[in-house]
Amino acid sequence: MKHGSLIAIVKEDGCLEMRYHHINEKNEFMTGICYSKPEILQSGKLRLFEEWQWTCKDNSKGTSIIEEL
């Protein structure tokens, strides 16, 4: 990724609704949406359960788990 940004709002249930865009290494615009459910671990660190979808090109979608180290 050459440049991009991510913005989010916190919903009433504590989940995040996000939008993102960036310019990739091929100078293509990429855009997407993501819904993220945060979990605070016993260690105090954060884990996010995410469902995302590209809103460009093939509109592919998937899930991710992101955990703070």
MIKOLPA-495172 format. One record per residue (C-alpha): residue number from 0; x, y, z. Coordinates in nm, 4 decimals. Layout:
N
<site k="NUM" east="X" north="Y" up="Z"/>
...
END
This chain:
69
<site k="0" east="0.0000" north="0.0000" up="0.0000"/>
<site k="1" east="0.1301" north="0.3427" up="-0.0938"/>
<site k="2" east="-0.1239" north="0.5589" up="0.0869"/>
<site k="3" east="-0.4611" north="0.5125" up="0.2528"/>
<site k="4" east="-0.6902" north="0.5782" up="0.5429"/>
<site k="5" east="-0.9493" north="0.4120" up="0.7613"/>
<site k="6" east="-1.2385" north="0.5767" up="0.9415"/>
<site k="7" east="-1.4837" north="0.4203" up="1.1863"/>
<site k="8" east="-1.7833" north="0.4909" up="1.4023"/>
<site k="9" east="-1.8625" north="0.3057" up="1.7232"/>
<site k="10" east="-2.2118" north="0.1569" up="1.7166"/>
<site k="11" east="-2.4397" north="0.1331" up="2.0228"/>
<site k="12" east="-2.3326" north="-0.2302" up="2.0762"/>
<site k="13" east="-1.9613" north="-0.1334" up="2.0845"/>
<site k="14" east="-1.8856" north="-0.2705" up="1.7378"/>
<site k="15" east="-1.7024" north="-0.0657" up="1.4773"/>
<site k="16" east="-1.8402" north="0.0196" up="1.1347"/>
<site k="17" east="-1.5486" north="0.1154" up="0.9110"/>
<site k="18" east="-1.4730" north="0.2422" up="0.5646"/>
<site k="19" east="-1.1288" north="0.2305" up="0.4088"/>
<site k="20" east="-0.9523" north="0.3307" up="0.0910"/>
<site k="21" east="-0.5979" north="0.3144" up="-0.0315"/>
<site k="22" east="-0.3767" north="0.3293" up="-0.3379"/>
<site k="23" east="-0.1950" north="0.0009" up="-0.3929"/>
<site k="24" east="0.1503" north="-0.0618" up="-0.5383"/>
<site k="25" east="-0.0034" north="-0.0749" up="-0.8902"/>
<site k="26" east="-0.1466" north="0.2785" up="-0.8426"/>
<site k="27" east="-0.5011" north="0.1374" up="-0.8258"/>
<site k="28" east="-0.7686" north="0.2809" up="-0.5981"/>
<site k="29" east="-0.9037" north="0.0209" up="-0.3550"/>
<site k="30" east="-1.2081" north="0.0729" up="-0.1306"/>
<site k="31" east="-1.3891" north="-0.1392" up="0.1244"/>
<site k="32" east="-1.6092" north="-0.1744" up="0.4303"/>
<site k="33" east="-1.5519" north="-0.3611" up="0.7540"/>
<site k="34" east="-1.7563" north="-0.4486" up="1.0625"/>
<site k="35" east="-1.5467" north="-0.5265" up="1.3661"/>
<site k="36" east="-1.6443" north="-0.6723" up="1.7051"/>
<site k="37" east="-1.3825" north="-0.5942" up="1.9721"/>
<site k="38" east="-1.2995" north="-0.8237" up="2.2628"/>
<site k="39" east="-1.0778" north="-0.7260" up="2.5556"/>
<site k="40" east="-0.8617" north="-1.0217" up="2.6582"/>
<site k="41" east="-0.7708" north="-1.1108" up="3.0170"/>
<site k="42" east="-0.4271" north="-0.9614" up="2.9502"/>
<site k="43" east="-0.5952" north="-0.6274" up="2.8722"/>
<site k="44" east="-0.5005" north="-0.6535" up="2.5062"/>
<site k="45" east="-0.7495" north="-0.6221" up="2.2233"/>
<site k="46" east="-0.8799" north="-0.8800" up="1.9745"/>
<site k="47" east="-1.0992" north="-0.7788" up="1.6785"/>
<site k="48" east="-1.3316" north="-1.0154" up="1.4905"/>
<site k="49" east="-1.3863" north="-0.8627" up="1.1477"/>
<site k="50" east="-1.6088" north="-0.9136" up="0.8466"/>
<site k="51" east="-1.4886" north="-0.7133" up="0.5478"/>
<site k="52" east="-1.5696" north="-0.6632" up="0.1822"/>
<site k="53" east="-1.4006" north="-0.4821" up="-0.1011"/>
<site k="54" east="-1.6354" north="-0.2310" up="-0.2650"/>
<site k="55" east="-1.4259" north="-0.2253" up="-0.5816"/>
<site k="56" east="-1.3083" north="-0.4760" up="-0.8402"/>
<site k="57" east="-1.4542" north="-0.8209" up="-0.7586"/>
<site k="58" east="-1.6344" north="-0.7222" up="-0.4326"/>
<site k="59" east="-1.4749" north="-1.0203" up="-0.2594"/>
<site k="60" east="-1.5300" north="-1.0613" up="0.1140"/>
<site k="61" east="-1.3833" north="-1.2430" up="0.4076"/>
<site k="62" east="-1.3203" north="-1.2542" up="0.7789"/>
<site k="63" east="-1.0166" north="-1.1693" up="0.9877"/>
<site k="64" east="-0.9114" north="-1.1894" up="1.3504"/>
<site k="65" east="-0.6668" north="-0.9205" up="1.4568"/>
<site k="66" east="-0.4995" north="-0.9495" up="1.7950"/>
<site k="67" east="-0.2777" north="-0.7007" up="1.9740"/>
<site k="68" east="0.0672" north="-0.8364" up="2.0549"/>
END
